[in-house]
Each structure stands twice: as C-alpha cells, then as structure tokens.
Amino acid sequence: MNDFKLKLVLSILSAIVFSFIFILLAFVLPLDKEETFTTKPQNILEEVSRSLK
C-alpha cells in the first residue's frame, strides 16, 4: 500500500470517528436549559418576565 492510499484511508477513518463523536454529543447534551427550581413570582414584573420566556 503506497503512502497516498494510506493517508486517504486514515483521513476517511478519522473523519468517521470524529463525526460519530459529535453525533453522540448532540444526543447527550441537553438542548434547552430549563430552570429546575421555580419560585413563585413576587410581583407583576416577575410574572410578565416569566411569561415572556
């Protein structure tokens, strides 16, 4: 196997591995960060602010 074919095969394999890693990270990481603990709004301004989110 000459040098060019070896470089080609290694670059294709590394591209497949890196794309597989990024696809797995896309499924593992959460998309939106919601508040886990919500407190009751104390005034009208807080109610409006939360309703806009």
Backbone hydrogen bonds, N-H to C=O, Kabsch-Sander energy under -0.5 kcal/mol:
donor,donor_aa,acceptor,acceptor_aa,energy
6,L,2,N,-1.8
7,K,3,D,-2.2
8,L,4,F,-2.2
9,V,5,K,-2.6
10,L,6,L,-2.4
11,S,7,K,-2.2
12,I,8,L,-2.0
13,L,9,V,-2.4
14,S,10,L,-2.4
15,A,11,S,-2.0
16,I,12,I,-2.1
17,V,13,L,-2.3
18,F,14,S,-2.5
19,S,15,A,-2.2
20,F,16,I,-2.1
21,I,17,V,-2.2
22,F,18,F,-2.2
23,I,19,S,-2.2
24,L,20,F,-2.2
25,L,21,I,-2.3
26,A,22,F,-1.7
27,F,23,I,-1.2
28,V,24,L,-1.9
29,L,25,L,-2.5
34,E,32,D,-1.0
38,T,36,T,-0.6
47,E,43,N,-1.6
48,V,44,I,-2.4
49,S,45,L,-2.2
50,R,46,E,-2.2
51,S,47,E,-1.9
52,L,48,V,-1.5
53,K,49,S,-0.6
